[in-house]
Amino acid sequence: HEHQVPFRYQDGPFIAAPTRPLVWGDINIIHTTDTHGWLSGHLKDTAPEPNYSGDIGMLSSFVSHLKAEAEERNVDLLMVDSGDLHDGNGLTDGFPVGGIDGHEALKLFRRLPYDVMAIGNHELYKYEVAYDMYKNFAPKLHGRYLTSNVNITVEESGQLINVPIGDRFSKFQTRLGRNITAFGVLFDFQLNSINTTIQSPADMVQESWFKDAIAEEPDLFLLVGHMAIQPGSRWPVVFEAIRAVHPLTPIAIFGGHTHIRDCVQLDSRSMSLESGQFMETLGWMSLKFESDQVAFTRRYLDANMVTYAYHTGKHGEDFHTKEGKDITTGIQTLSNAFNLSYQFGIAPQDYFKQRVPTSSSSSVINLFASQVLPTTLKLSSTRGDIPAMFVANSGVLRYDVFKGSFTRNDQYIVSPFQNTFEYVQNISRSVAAQVVDELNRSGLPSLEKLYSENTSIDQADPFEVYSRWLQGQWERWNSEPSSSTENLTLGYVTTDACPGAGDDVPHQPVPHYPLPPFIGSDLPNTDYMDLVFVSFIRDSVLIVINEINAGNVPNVTDADVKPYTQLAVDNVFGLYASMVWS
Ligand SMILES: Nc1ccn([C@@H]2O[C@H](COP(=O)(O)O)[C@@H](O)[C@H]2O)c(=O)n1
């Protein structure tokens, strides 16, 4: 299997060009969020992947040309990011033994001219990642890596101290001298590692440092953070706290976490924007000050060379800056160092996460549950000859698998998580038969439950929100018969709560089928079996087994759970590809 597949970048004919120039204001802001390590952009040919084929070197060139244009127009251009830099791509997660997730990739990422970056929950799952952000990343942002409500406990001079990972807030001036007060807020995430803490946004706004920071009126409050912008999020808490002091000051909010394109206006002097996921989307917001009014616009740009060339009017060598080319070379060098082009096998077809029903032979979920898990886990476990049923959360699979070369990079893309596999033995056939259905009824909190319990939308599985968003696009498309005759390329079709069209390029939506939160392999034809599951869902699985047993047998507890194999989720697809697709 010593095949090497080169990373490549495409700007080919499959990409539809924008037709509307950007609307510039007095302050203009470019936004990224939930990039999850996709520094190289999307590399596959299956539509709509080429829509997102720009790498961050090209993005660097793009922003540099826009900055020059901003100077010519005598306006300000800022760039912000809402967090989740880790988990989702080999460039962050494919680090060698002894390395730290994201450490190398973020050296490239921070070469982009961000004015403010905020922390995401994926910076907090592991202490060593959070510590790396504290020690190595935040200092390089010079006070602009904002973690307003996130602390870390570190040892310094023999003492344990609890400090913000970055800075709580930043006050700075734009190139044209406008005063900005910025915060970086994370939703009340609960799965953070030990020795990191997250204060709820509601408590944060009561802090004296926050009240002091907002006392002086800036020209713009810039709220960047890892929270959805939907009304069920925590943004209104922060917004209202500022509005109580400054009823008229413009507020620009940049959210994330649910991976969707979205825009709302909490009042007429504010706009909230969320800009997608995985380096697919660049958000654009403009604010124009007109006598005592503020006019906002927003746009969702597909991140590719055709978009960049259209909006800068620059092509080929005129477009690519030296810095941009250096960053692209750096991505290639990192990819080589991490051996990300190593080919495990050749996928015989595309396998989709939500584009086909779960029962389809083209479903990656079906492939995972019915083929990948049974084949690889049984092979690698000492209990391989004991009948077993395999259960996983669908959220553990992050992306499609595309026909053709399946590389180490693709393995991290389909699932970056190092979750292990565990089992409980002697589960009866009748209990095992109900586990997946019962989990889907009550396992991870559904949005309805969360809303009714008045918790935040951000604590739901973001995958559920993203999935509903795609579902809405597909249903609307199908309910408008005329739309299906239009000759559009595949892509996102956003409807949000802000005026005018948001998508820079009109598309037709990718077909979408609902996906249950949990999935299982076929039930073996035997009275008792091992129930094998992803460690991430251990608590839910135990609760559900005990609920189904309803006290008829002793409860299963953590003591009954044992490791099933040395394999983790992030390496089962590679093993499968080398066994079946080579
Ligand atoms: N170790 C993990 C971590 C997360 N997941 C899945 O991702 C969901 C969280 O979504 P983010 O966008 O914040 O990543 C979570 O609910 C799980 O579905 C996982 O499987 N394993």
The ligand as a Gaussian input file, in Angstrom:
#p B3LYP/6-31G(d) Opt

LIG

0 1
 N      -15.019000      12.619000      21.181000
 C      -16.110000      13.000000      20.505000
 C      -16.495000      14.334000      20.424000
 C      -17.619000      14.669000      19.714000
 N      -18.343000      13.700000      19.098000
 C      -19.526000      14.052000      18.294000
 O      -19.490000      15.411000      17.905000
 C      -20.560000      16.113000      18.508000
 C      -20.066000      17.447000      18.979000
 O      -20.045000      18.257000      17.840000
 P      -19.001000      19.415000      17.621000
 O      -19.268000      20.116000      16.361000
 O      -18.889000      20.222000      18.827000
 O      -17.877000      18.554000      17.399000
 C      -21.011000      15.245000      19.661000
 O      -22.316000      15.444000      20.043000
 C      -20.792000      13.873000      19.079000
 O      -21.826000      13.525000      18.174000
 C      -17.967000      12.388000      19.192000
 O      -18.638000      11.492000      18.620000
 N      -16.842000      12.064000      19.897000

